[in-house]
Structure formats: structure tokens, C-alpha cells
Amino acid sequence: MSELHGIVFLLDCDNTLLDNDQVQEDLRDHLEREFGPACRDRYWAIFEERRAELGYADYLGALQVYRVRHERDTRLLSMSSFLVDYPFADRLYPGALEVIRHLRRMGLTVILSDGDVVFQPRKVERSGLWDAVEGRVLIYIHKERMLDAVAEAYQARHYVMIDDKLRVLATMKNEWRDRLTTVFPRQGNYARDPRLLAAYPRPDRSVDRISDLIMYERSAFLGGDTVERLHEELQ
């Protein structure tokens, strides 16, 4: 069993700490500039098919499918270099690393993300987030379905989940209830979609930007009863 911690802060990566919308925009621009709009549209159609099928963004998998379907078109193969060598550190939201350092003074910080087993870890590593949380990184296909595994890896009396997707926050809250505080940074396309905002219950906390969390102290992430209980248990 892992060490028991007072609070574990679980932080999503895409559009929570890192501007993934801009990453995708850069990829679209690169594809159009290097290979033309038709090639760009073919790749992106496959990418969306894969996302609907798998439930997460699979950039390299979409590239492999593109190759199978358009085997004579070898131009797009060079896109793998663009993805693997992309400067993800330049796409961190302002204050993202400072927030992680701030939260680390109150509890344990862990990256909890969805994605494939190659590109997503590469993104977390090259962005500097891997080092920022000292290698505490969990990547699943559907993280909200893996709460038992999360709790086994990082035991805590209380968890705080910081994520731009209300669906994920609502699912985790329904499972962990008072054991979890949900925090919703209103960043990225999912966080601004009126249909999604109306479809799920309000989170425990909302902020306009991830950097706003620098102003939050321990009590802001917990209810009064939880603060008192944790204080007594940690004595």
C-alpha cells in the first residue's frame, strides 16, 4: 500500500495546465502549410473518428490510420516529427507551474490525464509537468473510471480534482462524494460549451484561469467539517 497523505491534488493536463486548443490549432496550421488543406482535412476527419471510438485524442494513432488508408501519400509521415518535437512547454498556461508549487505546500500533486501510452506521456514530459510533480503521473484511457487505481497509487484522506471537463468532475464526485472537492478552471473549448455547462451539475469551485488557484489556501479546497477532521487526523 502507498503512503497515506492528507490531501492529494489531482491535476488534468490538457486545457487545465496546458493550452491544448492552441496545440491543435498549431497542428492544423502546420498540416495546411506543409501538405495542403485536403490532406489536413483527411487527417482531422480520421482524428475525430478515433476520438469518438476511443474516448481520447490519439494523434499518432490517427496518423497510422491515415497511412493505411492513403498508403501512397507519404508526405504526412513527417508530421510525426512535428508532434514528437513540439515545444509543449511554450503552451503551458501562465502560472501553471507556480500553481503546482503552491499546491505542493498543502498536499501531494499528481497529474491525472487521459491519453495514449506514447504521445500523452511525451507531452507531459516535454511540457515540464512531469518534473513539476516529481514523476507522479497517471494516464488512463478514461481516468474517471479508474478511481480505485488512483486511490491505490496515492492514498489520501481527501482528494481535489482540477479539470476543465464538467463530465469528468461530475462522474468523480458521484463516486467519491465528500471525499472529493472538484475545481473547474473555465479554460478551453469544453469549459466554454453552453451545452456541456447546462448538462452537468456545478462543481465545488470554479476559477477563470488556472493561475487563480495561487490565491487559494488549504481551507478553500475543503468544507469546514473536512478541515476540522483532517486537522484532527493529521495530529
N, C-alpha and C positions, 0 to 999 in steps of 0.2 A: 504494500500500500504506500501511496505517496504521502509526503508530509502534509499535515493539516494546517491550512492557512486561515487567517481571519477573513480577509476579503480577497477575491480573485477578480481582476478586471479583464474581461474578455473583449477584445477589440477586433472588429471586422477590418478587412483591408480595403477593398475596392469601394470608392466613393465614401469611405469613412475616414481613412487616413491618407488615401491616395486618390487623386482625381482620375478615375478610370474612364470617365466620359471623354476627357481630353486625350487619353491614350488611344481610345478608339478613333477619335477624330484625326489624330496624327496618322494612324494606320490607314484610314480611308484616304487621306491626302496623299500618302506615300504610294498606295496602290494606283490611284488615278494618275499621279505624276509619272510613275515608272512604267505602268503597264496599260493604262487607259481605263476609261470608265466601264467598258464592257467586262473587262477582267475583274475590276473592283466589284462590280455588281454580282458577278458569278460567285466570287469568293464569299461575299457578305450573305448571299442567299443560303449558301451551304453552312456558314457560321450560325445563322439563325435557326436553320433546321437542326443542327447539332445541339444548340442551346435548348430548344424545345424538347428534344429527345432525352438529353442527359440532365438538364436542370442546372447547368453551369456553363460558363463561357469556355469553349475548347478551341483556342486559336490554332494550335498545332494540329489537332485532330481534323479541323476543318480544312487545313492545308493539305493533309494527307488524302482526304476525300476528294478535294479538288484535283489532286494529281491522278487519282484513279479515274475520275470522270473525264478529265481532259489531259490524258497522258502525253499528247504531243505538244502541249503548251508548257514548256519548261521554264518560261520566264518567271512564273510566280514562285519557283523554288527558292529564289534568292530572298524572298520575303522572310524566310526563317531567320536569316541573319539580322534583319531589321527587328524582329521580335526578341530574339535572344539577347541582342546587344543594346536594346532600348534603354535610355537613361532614366530609369524609373525614379531615381532619387530626385530628379527635377520636377516630378509630378506629385510629390508629397504636398498635401495642403499646408499652408502656412501654420506653423505652430504644432504640427503633428508630433514631432519628436519631443518637443517641450512638454506636450500633454502626457506622453508616455512617462517621461521622467517625473512629472508631477504626480501621476497616479502611483508610480512605484514607491513613493514615500508613504503611501497609505495602504498598499497591498501588493499583491503579485500581479504582474502584467503578462498577458498571454494573447498572441494573435490567434484568432479563431476564424477561419476562412473556408469558403467553398472553392473548388477548382480541381484541375487535373494534377497528376503527380510529377509533372516536369515543369511546365511553364509557370504555374502559380508559385511553387517554391522559389523559382528563379526570380520572379517579380518581387517577392518578399525579401529575398536576399539582396538583390541589386538596389532596391529602394532604401536600404539601410534599416528596415524594420526588423529584420532577423536579429541583427546585433543589438538593436534598441531594447528588445525583450530578452536578450541573452539566450537566444535559441529556443525560447518557449513558443513553438509554432505548431498549431494543429490545423490540418487541411483535410476536409472531408468532401464527399460528393454533396451531401445535404447535412450541414452541421447541426441544424435544429433537430435532426433525428438521432444525433449521436451524444446526447447529454450524459448518458451513463458512462461513455468512454471519456468525455471531458471531465466528469467528476472523479473518475478513477485516476486520470492522469494528474489532475490538480484538485485535490480535496480542499473544500473551503466551507466555512460556516455561512458565508454569504457570497453571492456572485453578482457582478454588474456586467451586463451585456450592452455594448455600444455598437450600434449597427444602423445603416441608412435604410434598411428594409423593414417596414412595419410587419410584414408577414412573418419574418423570422422572429422578431421581438415578441409578437403575439403568441406564436407557437411555443417558444421557450417559456414565456410567462405562464401559459396554461399548464405546462408541465411542472415547473419549479415553483410557481406561485410566490409566496412571501420569501422564498429563498433567493429570489432574483429581483434586482432592480434593472429596468430597461431604460436605456438612454438613446434618444433618436436625434442624430445630427441631420438637419434638413439640408442635405447636400446631394447633388446628383439627380439623375432623371427619375429614379424610383421614388425618391423622397419628395419630388415636386408633382407627381402624377395625381391629379384630383381623384381619379377612380380608386387608386390604392389608398389614398388618405381617408376616403369615405368607407372603405371596405373593412378596415381593421380598427380595433379599439385603440384609444390613446395610450401612448407609453407613459411610464412613470415620470420621465424627464425628457424635455426637448431643448435643443440648442440650435441656433442658426448656423454655427460653424464649430468644427471640432476644437478650434483654439479657445472657444468659450469655456471649455472644461478646465482651463488653467485657473479659473476663478472659483472652482468648486472645491470645497473641503469635504472631509470624510462624511460629515453629517448630511450633506446634500444628497448623497447617494443612498441614504438609508432612512427608514422611518424612525420615529422616536423610540418605539419599543425595540426595534432591531439594534439601534445604537446602544441602548442600555444592556441588552442581552449580550451583545458582542463584547462590550466593555467588561462585564462580569466574567464571561468565559475566558477572556484573554488575560485575566489577572493571574 
